[in-house]
Amino acid sequence: MQPKSNHVPLDSIDSTGEDRWTHQPGDHFLRRVRQSASHVLADSPAGREVLELCDEHAEARRMILEDRNRGATVVAIVGATGQGKSWLVRQMVRQSPVAASIRSGNNVDEATEKLVWIGPSPPADLDSRFELYLHCDAKHMQPIGMPYMMVDAPGATDDRQKIAAVAARAISLASAILLVVRRDQLRSQSVGMLAEASEGSVVIPLVNAVRDHDDLLDADMEAFSRRMRELAPTSMIARPIVIEDFEIEGRSESKVAAAAAEEIGSRLETELGQLWEGDRRRSARLSALDARFRNALHGVMSDQLPGLTSAVRRINREAREIPTQVAETLVGGGGPLRAAVRARLRLALLAETSAIWFPYRSQLGLLNLTHGAWDRVMISLSGSLPSLIGAVWTSTKNLTAQQGAEQDIREGLRQRSAAAVSDRLGPLASRFRSELADLRKQGSPSASATPTLDDDSRTQVAYLGGIDSLQEMSQRIFDEEVERVSISRFTAFLFALIGTMVFWGLMAGPVVALYRGYFDASFMTLRNLQGDLESFPRPDLAMMLTSLLLSLLPTAIFSMLVLSYSQGRRRVQRAEEGIRGKHDFAISHLQKQGVLRLRWEDPLLADAEFLLSVGAAEKSEKE
């Protein structure tokens, strides 16, 4: 969390009340934070601090986004007060007369209190209140392989509010940062603040005033670099440069200065030469800046409003679990789902069996109705029909009836989700309002000054969005998995051929005998133009029925075996596993896409949920 004492009024709101950064990237998020803070926290101390953080973040983003350096690389020299920053700047321009104009920071009255720009041309929009420009020809600057400007910052850890804020501005502007720290300050914790603020940039540590280069120095530099990488994981932390202490007898300041400037120039050329044209680190720096803002905001809310934060965390926890639990009811339990899969497998077998295979297909249809009756009983006993199973039965109805049934199923699922949301979130929402009322009373002791909470008469604080999308995806998954495990068209054709041959192979004897006698009598009558009706065969009905039953029985047994094979246990189990696996993935995908989620009906609760969840994701990932 950024210290509150470092805030500087930025005049971000003009006389018309409009934010002058309204059209900048990321500004929508800041406006949302400001609006939520005003709505939820009102004029409480926490609310005012959140607005201050928003102002600071907006100014930092503006400094990064503005191209003030006219295409040149900006190299910032930063560090705590008295580390030798100005001395190093003078060595980088020691061949120019401007070196004498760079003030030292050894004495407080001489310390730099402005950003000092040094380069061939001034930056755009120079603000004389906080910035100073010193002209220096490029030929008099230590070469680094590209055009550049230097900015000398005041002590970044200075206790004076304005000076510390100016130093932070330099860090936001720079593509490369020379972080100056004295040898005896390597273990100081204050440099950690500089490393964290420089996240997203190229950082070259300069260890100044080194008397002896021993193993202890190497260990301290390694620990220093490791600490900075932990604090600024997106920064490019280079190997430190060691600068000797020229005050020791036998060392020449001019030689030490020349060697330091040459090594710094060479290192900058190496590190910056690995980057493409322009500031390719801008996106990384903006991301790091946004992450710090979110963490700072989350820290303010967690530290100052623990009760309110705890209430919203419980609401968020329930809000993440409810969509998954409601969505899982789409596939139903194990028994109903298996019954639905079996029904669809039987329908697939019938669909692949042509009507010409008589009476084999007719027997398949009768057996399908018999099996379907038992499956219907099983599903009806399972309670309300999940949409996947209901779609199996409604597919056999006409179009109008099917649309009505599917609409009933959708409405039923919405009602169940609404009931689950109300039961789970209702009590938590009431507790949240109680916590918020206590907070507002603390922020505004006067009863007349305390803002009233929004109307709490609504019965539904949120609803589950994305149900229709999930239903469509679930139905598609169901159809694809059943089709994947169902018997092939060739297998259905082969079974139909065998079943038909079984029936007509047994029924062919009496049929052939009957038609042969009939044909013989007809032939004799036509040839002699006379005949006796007694010569025509008169089969006994009982005999024909007996023949028919004897032929149908093996065919029915074969049809039953085929039907059992088409809806076998392994086949149903594979389909069920595939449906559940893909359905779980679909739920997760829709939740990540923000389609399947709770949508808040209560504006106050929506603002509080947004405000208090900012930074929570980044914090949990780090932990």
Secondary structure, DSSP 4 states (H G I P E B T S, - for coil): ---GGG------B-TTS-BTTTTSTTHHHHHHHHHHHHHHHTTSHHHHHHHHHHHHHHHHHHHHHS-TTTTPEEEEEEESTTSSHHHHHHHHTTTSGGGGGS--SSSGGGS--SEEEEESSPPTT--TTTEEEEE--GGGSPP-SS-EEEEEPPPTT-SSHHHHHHHHHHHHH-SEEEEEEEGGGTT-THHHHHHHHTTTSEEEEEEEEE----HHHHHHHHHHHHHHHHH-TTSEEPPPEEEE-TTSTT--HHHHHHHHHHHHHHHHHHHHHTS-SS-TTHHHHHHHHHHHHHHHHHHHHHHH-HHHHHHHHHHHHHHHHHHHHHHHTTS--HHHHHHHHHHHHHHHHHHHS-TTSTTHHHHHHHHHHHHHHHHHHHHHTTSSPPHHHHHHHHTTS-HHHHHHHHHHHHHHHHHHHHHHHHHHHHHHHHHHHHHHHHHHHHH--STTTSPPPPP---S-SEEEE-HHHHHHHHHHHHHHHHHHHSPPHHHHHHHHHHHHHHHHHHHHHHHHHHHHHHHHHHHHHHHHT---GGGS----HHHHHHHHHHHHHHHHHHHHHHHHHHT-HHHHHHHHHHHHHHHHHHHHHHHHTTSSEEEES-HHHHHHHHHHHTTHHHHHHH-
